[in-house]
Amino acid sequence: MQTRGYAFFSQLDEGSEQMQLLAMEQADLSKKPLYQDSEGLALRFDGASFIRDAQELHHFYPNLSPAIRSALVFHRCGWFRTGEYLKSMLFEAMASRFTFARATVEELNWGNSKVTLKLDDGTAIVADKVIICAGQYSQALLQRIDINLPIAYESHSKVVLPDLSRSLSGMPFSFYADTFELNFNAEELAAEPALAGLQGQALPGHFHVRENWSDVLGEPSVQALWTYDCEPMDEPHPYYPDGSVTHTGIYTKMPDNLPCIGTLVSGKIYINSALSGFGYMFSQQASELIARHCMDDGDVPTIFDPLRSIDTIGDSLSPHRRGQM
Ligand SMILES: Cc1cc2nc3c(=O)[nH]c(=O)nc-3n(C[C@H](O)[C@H](O)[C@H](O)COP(=O)(O)OP(=O)(O)OC[C@H]3O[C@@H](n4cnc5c(N)ncnc54)[C@H](O)[C@@H]3O)c2cc1C
């Protein structure tokens, strides 16, 4: 596990202003400290730092492009090997009182005091309470009980490349916050004519990279991820892994970029979904929140209420809030 934080970088005045607003909003929401400039350039494990002193920024992160002028670093973040983590969770669950069923839920009904899940193997599970956590397929299940949440889908790609210059050594999970255009030179286009179709294409911000320990290419390597299609799609797509180094998948999220964690039908049906952008690390906390709530042992913060009014969040559809932010 790495605890180097998440850092957003911008070379634009506009990007810097947006990061400052976001930093203040997050400090207010989380009630955690917001450090400014040099006080933020330290190894920390809590709060966030907003840095607009470019000289100090480049001194602290020497591999950054000289064009970068400001940064917003969230300290209480990191990354881990998800495969290993999921395996350890599975073993722990198997050693406890869990019962596993491997099937697809095709129908969801509720009535009287019970919720019924009909599975594709012809069996059914009848329960007092059900938590829907079906990722990009949550909405399809909700439609069975006539609930429509404004869940949106974005395409998201991941590629693992060799890190020949070790440029990410010691860096946080790094996000380029600005939008950018793909521009290939003549030599690159001659070597790979297919790139011509991408020439000049504008990509949304939040392309992000981190050091990687994947077995795919061996060490060291760079894992790069980006959301390349920010327009919500009508339908979710199935995952379609392409070879061993590139994966494309679906980011499932609400327009305000906050997950759905809470009650849908009082005392019966709950949801823990639209977690994209929050990832595996937050999903653990989300699961604990909803499990406790479901067992009447705690409340979930109202900002995650699945039935919240999205209209009340003024800039929710701003393109700058897409991707990871
Ligand atoms: C390309 C890509 C790269 C990513 N990389 C990272 C990363 O490096 N780090 C990180 O933290 N996050 C990453 N994420 C985000 C992360 O995958 C999500 O935040 C996380 O998986 C969301 O968890 P979830 O439990 O809500 O949904 P999911 O992980 O999608 O889990 C939903 C589960 O429900 C099951 N299901 C769906 N419908 C049914 C049904 N009808 N019956 C039974 N089961 C059903 C599915 O099979 C699935 O197992 C990435 C996402 C993408 C697309």
The ligand as an SDF file (V2000), in Angstrom:
LIG
                    3D

 53 58  0  0  0  0  0  0  0  0999 V2000
  -10.6120    1.1780  -16.2800 C   0  0  0  0  0  0  0  0  0  0  0  0
  -10.8270    1.4730  -14.8170 C   0  0  0  0  0  0  0  0  0  0  0  0
   -9.7530    1.5420  -13.9640 C   0  0  0  0  0  0  0  0  0  0  0  0
   -9.9380    1.7840  -12.6000 C   0  0  0  0  0  0  0  0  0  0  0  0
   -8.8380    1.8080  -11.7960 N   0  0  0  0  0  0  0  0  0  0  0  0
   -9.0000    2.0220  -10.4750 C   0  0  0  0  0  0  0  0  0  0  0  0
   -7.8580    2.0410   -9.6140 C   0  0  0  0  0  0  0  0  0  0  0  0
   -6.7080    1.8740  -10.0440 O   0  0  0  0  0  0  0  0  0  0  0  0
   -8.0720    2.2730   -8.2860 N   0  0  0  0  0  0  0  0  0  0  0  0
   -9.3250    2.4630   -7.7720 C   0  0  0  0  0  0  0  0  0  0  0  0
   -9.4880    2.6540   -6.5680 O   0  0  0  0  0  0  0  0  0  0  0  0
  -10.4170    2.4430   -8.5620 N   0  0  0  0  0  0  0  0  0  0  0  0
  -10.2810    2.2310   -9.8900 C   0  0  0  0  0  0  0  0  0  0  0  0
  -11.3740    2.2230  -10.7090 N   0  0  0  0  0  0  0  0  0  0  0  0
  -12.7020    2.4870  -10.1040 C   0  0  0  0  0  0  0  0  0  0  0  0
  -13.2420    1.2600   -9.3980 C   0  0  0  0  0  0  0  0  0  0  0  0
  -13.2450    0.1760  -10.3000 O   0  0  0  0  0  0  0  0  0  0  0  0
  -14.6660    1.5570   -8.9100 C   0  0  0  0  0  0  0  0  0  0  0  0
  -14.6710    2.7270   -8.1060 O   0  0  0  0  0  0  0  0  0  0  0  0
  -15.1830    0.4180   -8.0520 C   0  0  0  0  0  0  0  0  0  0  0  0
  -15.0310   -0.8200   -8.7080 O   0  0  0  0  0  0  0  0  0  0  0  0
  -16.6400    0.6380   -7.7530 C   0  0  0  0  0  0  0  0  0  0  0  0
  -17.0660   -0.3860   -6.8910 O   0  0  0  0  0  0  0  0  0  0  0  0
  -18.5590   -0.9440   -6.8830 P   0  0  0  0  0  0  0  0  0  0  0  0
  -18.5780   -1.9920   -5.8350 O   0  0  0  0  0  0  0  0  0  0  0  0
  -19.5210    0.1860   -6.7920 O   0  0  0  0  0  0  0  0  0  0  0  0
  -18.8120   -1.5820   -8.3430 O   0  0  0  0  0  0  0  0  0  0  0  0
  -18.1320   -2.8330   -9.0520 P   0  0  0  0  0  0  0  0  0  0  0  0
  -16.7050   -2.9940   -8.6410 O   0  0  0  0  0  0  0  0  0  0  0  0
  -18.4460   -2.6670  -10.5080 O   0  0  0  0  0  0  0  0  0  0  0  0
  -18.9030   -4.0940   -8.4560 O   0  0  0  0  0  0  0  0  0  0  0  0
  -20.2400   -4.4140   -8.8300 C   0  0  0  0  0  0  0  0  0  0  0  0
  -20.3680   -5.9120   -8.7960 C   0  0  0  0  0  0  0  0  0  0  0  0
  -21.7560   -6.2600   -8.9470 O   0  0  0  0  0  0  0  0  0  0  0  0
  -21.8730   -7.3640   -9.8300 C   0  0  0  0  0  0  0  0  0  0  0  0
  -23.2070   -7.3300  -10.4540 N   0  0  0  0  0  0  0  0  0  0  0  0
  -23.7070   -6.3970  -11.3000 C   0  0  0  0  0  0  0  0  0  0  0  0
  -24.9840   -6.6820  -11.6310 N   0  0  0  0  0  0  0  0  0  0  0  0
  -25.3070   -7.8240  -10.9660 C   0  0  0  0  0  0  0  0  0  0  0  0
  -26.4810   -8.6260  -10.9150 C   0  0  0  0  0  0  0  0  0  0  0  0
  -27.6180   -8.3190  -11.5740 N   0  0  0  0  0  0  0  0  0  0  0  0
  -26.4510   -9.7490  -10.1450 N   0  0  0  0  0  0  0  0  0  0  0  0
  -25.3300  -10.0860   -9.4470 C   0  0  0  0  0  0  0  0  0  0  0  0
  -24.1790   -9.3500   -9.4640 N   0  0  0  0  0  0  0  0  0  0  0  0
  -24.1840   -8.2300  -10.2200 C   0  0  0  0  0  0  0  0  0  0  0  0
  -20.7360   -7.1520  -10.8450 C   0  0  0  0  0  0  0  0  0  0  0  0
  -20.4100   -8.3700  -11.4650 O   0  0  0  0  0  0  0  0  0  0  0  0
  -19.6230   -6.6140   -9.9380 C   0  0  0  0  0  0  0  0  0  0  0  0
  -18.8500   -7.6610   -9.3990 O   0  0  0  0  0  0  0  0  0  0  0  0
  -11.2470    1.9830  -12.0790 C   0  0  0  0  0  0  0  0  0  0  0  0
  -12.3410    1.9070  -12.9270 C   0  0  0  0  0  0  0  0  0  0  0  0
  -12.1340    1.6750  -14.2920 C   0  0  0  0  0  0  0  0  0  0  0  0
  -13.3390    1.5900  -15.1960 C   0  0  0  0  0  0  0  0  0  0  0  0
  1  2  1  0
  2  3  1  0
  2 52  2  0
  3  4  2  0
  4  5  1  0
  4 50  1  0
  5  6  2  0
  6  7  1  0
  6 13  1  0
  7  8  2  0
  7  9  1  0
  9 10  1  0
 10 11  2  0
 10 12  1  0
 12 13  2  0
 13 14  1  0
 14 15  1  0
 14 50  1  0
 15 16  1  0
 16 17  1  0
 16 18  1  0
 18 19  1  0
 18 20  1  0
 20 21  1  0
 20 22  1  0
 22 23  1  0
 23 24  1  0
 24 25  2  0
 24 26  1  0
 24 27  1  0
 27 28  1  0
 28 29  2  0
 28 30  1  0
 28 31  1  0
 31 32  1  0
 32 33  1  0
 33 34  1  0
 33 48  1  0
 34 35  1  0
 35 36  1  0
 35 46  1  0
 36 37  1  0
 36 45  1  0
 37 38  2  0
 38 39  1  0
 39 40  1  0
 39 45  2  0
 40 41  1  0
 40 42  2  0
 42 43  1  0
 43 44  2  0
 44 45  1  0
 46 47  1  0
 46 48  1  0
 48 49  1  0
 50 51  2  0
 51 52  1  0
 52 53  1  0
M  END
$$$$
